[in-house]
């Protein structure tokens, strides 16, 4: 595959990810809150908790950390899994009138995001070699994956400089990413070892 085609596919993946993984979930969260749809609100709350790993990976990308590549892939898989994992939420969503706009949009979004994640994971798999070290990260296809987070950081850098009262640097992004990753890992382990054995695939009021 030529470098130009690969770059086009990566940027297409990024744009679709922004649409289905960020934009639409935010709209659905607000919409569900206005309509007071409890099942959809709980699903969206769980989705945003799990998808926070993607933002952690973004920080590590800005900090030029090799671990960011497998983390993005893991975050994608977890985001798709959380949409279908909960037995009680699946039943409640199934019982909602399918012709109403909000439940119909949620159903369409779940399938669209699932297919987008599968395509993204297939593309991301070609970049897993970038996680082997700093030298590997300088390969052409690795640099392509670093462009979107670096460009996003360039847009947000002035605002972050103002918020922290100093210069937002890649080192600070890496430190914040690792700190957030530690908190995420502790929360995930607590859920896997305590909550999942006790409640199974029941979201409840989580």
C-alpha positions in Angstrom: 0.0 0.0 0.0 1.4 3.4 -0.9 2.1 6.0 1.8 -0.4 8.5 0.4 -3.2 5.9 0.4 -2.3 4.8 3.9 -2.4 8.4 5.1 -5.8 8.9 3.5 -7.2 5.8 5.2 -5.8 6.9 8.6 -7.3 10.3 8.3 -10.6 8.8 7.2 -10.5 6.5 10.2 -9.9 9.5 12.5 -12.8 11.5 11.0 -15.2 8.6 11.3 -14.0 8.0 14.8 -14.7 11.6 15.7 -18.2 11.2 14.3 -19.2 7.9 15.8 -17.1 7.7 18.9 -17.3 11.3 20.1 -19.8 13.5 18.3 -22.9 11.2 18.2 -22.4 9.8 21.7 -22.3 13.4 23.1 -25.5 14.2 21.2 -27.2 11.0 22.4 -26.2 11.7 26.0 -27.7 15.1 25.9 -30.8 13.9 24.1 -31.3 11.0 26.5 -31.0 13.4 29.5 -33.6 15.7 28.0 -36.0 12.8 27.3 -35.2 11.2 30.7 -34.5 7.8 29.1 -32.9 5.9 32.0 -31.6 2.9 30.0 -30.0 5.0 27.3 -28.5 7.4 29.9 -26.9 4.4 31.8 -25.6 3.0 28.5 -24.1 6.3 27.5 -22.6 6.8 31.0 -20.9 3.4 30.8 -19.7 4.2 27.2 -18.1 7.5 28.2 -16.3 5.8 31.2 -14.9 3.1 29.0 -14.0 5.4 26.1 -12.0 7.6 28.4 -9.1 5.2 27.6 -9.1 6.6 24.1 -8.4 10.1 25.5 -5.7 8.7 27.7 -4.1 7.1 24.7 -4.3 10.5 22.9 -2.3 12.1 25.7 0.3 9.4 25.4 0.4 9.9 21.7 1.1 13.6 22.2 3.8 12.6 24.7 5.4 10.4 22.0 5.0 7.2 24.1 5.0 3.8 22.2 2.4 2.4 24.5 -0.2 4.7 22.9 -0.5 2.4 19.8 -1.8 -0.7 21.5 -3.8 1.4 23.9 -5.8 2.9 21.1 -6.6 -0.5 19.7 -7.6 -1.8 23.2 -9.8 1.3 23.7 -11.6 0.7 20.4 -12.4 -2.9 21.3 -13.6 -2.0 24.8 -15.8 0.8 23.3 -17.5 -1.7 21.0 -17.9 -4.3 23.7 -19.5 -2.0 26.3 -22.3 -1.3 23.8 -23.5 -4.9 23.8 -22.2 -6.4 27.1 -25.1 -5.5 29.5 -28.0 -8.0 29.6 -30.4 -5.7 31.5 -29.7 -2.7 29.2 -30.1 -4.7 26.1 -33.5 -5.9 27.3 -34.6 -2.4 28.2 -33.4 -1.0 24.9 -35.2 -3.8 23.1 -38.5 -2.9 24.8 -38.3 0.8 23.8 -40.6 1.7 20.8 -38.3 1.1 17.8 -40.1 3.8 15.7 -39.3 6.6 18.1 -36.4 8.8 17.0 -34.1 8.4 20.1 -34.2 4.6 20.4 -33.9 4.2 16.6 -30.8 6.5 16.5 -29.2 4.6 19.4 -29.7 1.3 17.6 -28.2 2.7 14.3 -25.3 4.3 16.2 -24.4 1.0 18.0 -24.2 -0.9 14.8 -22.3 1.9 13.0 -19.8 2.3 15.8 -19.3 -1.5 15.9 -18.5 -1.8 12.2 -16.3 1.4 12.3 -14.3 -0.1 15.3 -13.8 -3.4 13.4 -12.4 -1.5 10.4 -10.3 0.7 12.6 -8.8 -2.2 14.5 -7.8 -3.9 11.2 -6.1 -0.7 10.2 -4.5 -0.1 13.6 -3.1 -3.6 13.6 -0.7 -2.5 10.9 0.8 0.0 13.4 1.4 -2.3 16.4 5.0 -2.6 15.5 5.4 1.1 16.3 5.1 0.2 20.0 8.4 -1.6 20.0 10.5 1.5 20.8 11.5 5.1 19.8 13.3 4.0 16.6 10.2 2.1 15.4 8.1 5.2 16.0 10.1 7.0 13.3 8.9 4.7 10.5 6.7 6.2 7.9 3.4 4.6 8.8 4.0 5.3 12.5 4.5 9.0 11.8 1.2 9.0 9.9 -0.6 7.8 13.1 1.1 10.5 15.1 -0.1 13.3 12.9 -3.8 13.5 14.0 -3.0 13.7 17.8 -0.2 16.2 17.2 -2.4 18.4 15.1 -5.2 18.3 17.7 -2.6 19.2 20.3 -1.5 22.1 18.2 -5.1 23.4 18.2 -5.6 23.0 21.9 -2.1 24.0 23.1 -2.9 27.7 23.6 -5.9 27.0 25.7 -4.0 24.4 27.8 -1.2 26.9 28.3 -3.7 29.4 29.6 -5.4 26.8 32.0 -2.1 25.5 33.5 -0.4 28.9 33.5 2.6 27.6 31.7 3.9 25.7 28.6 2.0 22.5 27.8 4.7 20.2 26.7 4.8 16.6 25.4 6.4 15.6 28.7 3.5 17.0 30.6 1.1 15.2 28.3 2.9 11.9 28.9 2.9 12.4 32.7 -0.8 13.2 32.7 -1.5 10.2 30.4 0.4 7.7 32.6 -1.3 9.1 35.7 -4.7 8.7 34.1 -3.8 5.3 32.9 -3.0 4.2 36.4 -6.3 5.4 37.7 -8.1 3.6 34.8 -6.3 0.4 35.4 -7.2 0.4 39.1 -10.9 1.1 38.3 -10.9 -1.7 35.6 -9.3 -4.2 38.0 -11.8 -3.4 40.7 -14.7 -4.0 38.3 -13.2 -7.2 37.0 -12.3 -8.7 40.4 -15.2 -7.4 42.5 -18.2 -6.2 40.6 -18.3 -8.6 37.7 -18.2 -11.8 39.8 -20.9 -10.4 42.0 -23.3 -8.9 39.5 -22.3 -10.5 36.2 -23.5 -8.7 33.0 -26.0 -6.5 34.8 -25.3 -2.8 34.7 -27.9 -1.9 37.3 -27.4 1.7 38.4 -23.7 1.7 37.5 
